[in-house]
Amino acid sequence: MNKKTIIANWKMNKSLAKSINFAKNLIKNYYETDNNIVICPSSICIHDVLKIFSDTNISVGAQNCFWADRGAYTGEISAEMLHEIGVEYVILGHSERRTYLSETNEIINKKILNSLENNLKVILCIGEKTRQNNNINSIFTDIEECLKSVPKNSFNDIIVAYEPVWAIGSGVSLDPENANIICENIQEFVENKYDFCNIKTIYGGSLNPENSKNFLNQPKIDGILVGNASLDLNKFIKIISK
Ligand code: 13P
């Protein structure tokens, strides 16, 4: 099996004490896997978590960043700042930010361009809102708008996270075979549109220790983005273990 990327999106759930505790226990209980593991804590916890993982092959990601390097942007954190402290990944375009903070594809595009310039790997989230709305063309439009002006040599640093919005936090996931087809469609779209083969595509939405292997075994699914189940150490260890 190819190396897969397993990403934990802790969202706004773990305090500093809880983040540190989880990170230390993950290392203690963790046995090597060939997969890439990425933990995305809240921004105020990133620095401490990075220090704990410094001698491991576990990477750290941010859940957001701003589109400029620095300036009068009260409350924001830049990709440049994240990269300086050792962050490798940033989640952009998550549906919760689109919903609660009105992030548009235009805003996400500016964040993506700046993150790539600052050598962060981008986890771009896209996905249909309702189960009925399974129009793949709306996903292609989102990808096109979010990736506007991205240079071809940066596509290696982009992971497209297909997260059907209805599956997030609902306890109902898409079935793995259909998720595999959508990931394949996304790869084909990117190949035709940008002449870039095999862009990394991952799935997210109501993953748990029971269903995650079925997704990881799909040929076109390069990894998974886990919300709720990544908050529980035992569940997460089951997910990342072979
Ligand atoms: P859940 O795994 O809780 O459904 O969340 C998925 C998600 O939004 C990851 O970014």
Residues whose N, C-alpha, C, O or C-beta is under 5 A from the ligand:
A	BS01	13P	N9 A167 I168 G169 S170 G204 G205 S206 L207 L225 V226 G227 N228 A229
